[in-house]
Amino acid sequence: MNKEYQPDWDQAMDRNPEPAMSSKPQVASSNGVKQIVTIRLDVDMLEWFKGAGPGYQTRINQVLREHMDNQRTSQVE
């Protein structure tokens, strides 16, 4: 395993990070429970998220949540 690796999955998630793509406030999930999954991502995309430093899984989750919220909003309208 990578000796420099420090897991962040057991740390509290910052629900109000500096906005990456939008100025909308981050919305916390309804129960805050996380589930471990295996997902296949394009190598260049994963490297891009990792290139921003520790917390890349949290950033990926935030991007997916924003997309989900946008889809839900557009379905209501």
N, C-alpha and C positions, 0 to 999 in steps of 0.2 A: 504494500500500500504506500502511497505517497507520504513521505515523512512530513512534508509541509502541510498536509491536509488537516484542516480543523473543521469537523462537522458543525454545520449551523442549524441542522434540523431540530436540535433540542433547545434552541434559543427562541425567545419571544420574537415574533415578527414585527417589524416596524411597519405599521399600517399607514403611515403618513410620510413616506420618503419624498425626496425631491422629485417632482414630476418629470418623468422621462419623455412622455409624448403628449401629455395633456395637463391642464391645470385643474381638472376635476379632482375632488378629494377621493382618496381610496376608500372603498367600502369593505368593511370586515365581513368575512363569511358568517353565516348564521350561527354556526356552532364552533368555529375555530379548529375543528378536528382535521388532521391531515392523514392521508392514506399514502402509503408507499406504493408506487407503480413503476413499471418499466415502460419506457417510451422511446421510440426510435426517432431521432432528429437528424437533420442534415448536418454534416460535420462543420461546414462553414458557419451555420447559424449557431451551433453550440459553442464554437470557438469565439464567436462574436460576444455572446452572453458571458462566457468565462473571462474574456479579455477585459471586462469592466471590473473585475476583481471578485472577491468573495461574495457569496450571496446570489450566485447566478440562478439557482433553482427558485429562489424567492422572486427574482425578477421575471423569470419565465412564468411563474404562477400569476404574478401581477398583470402581465401582458394578456395572458389567457383570461383572467377575470375581467379585465377591461373589455375585451372582445365579447365575452359572454354577456356582460351588462349592456353593451351597445346593441347586441342582437335582441336581447329581451326588450329593451326600450323601443327598438324599431318595430317589433312585433305588436307592441301595445298600441302604437300610433296608427 
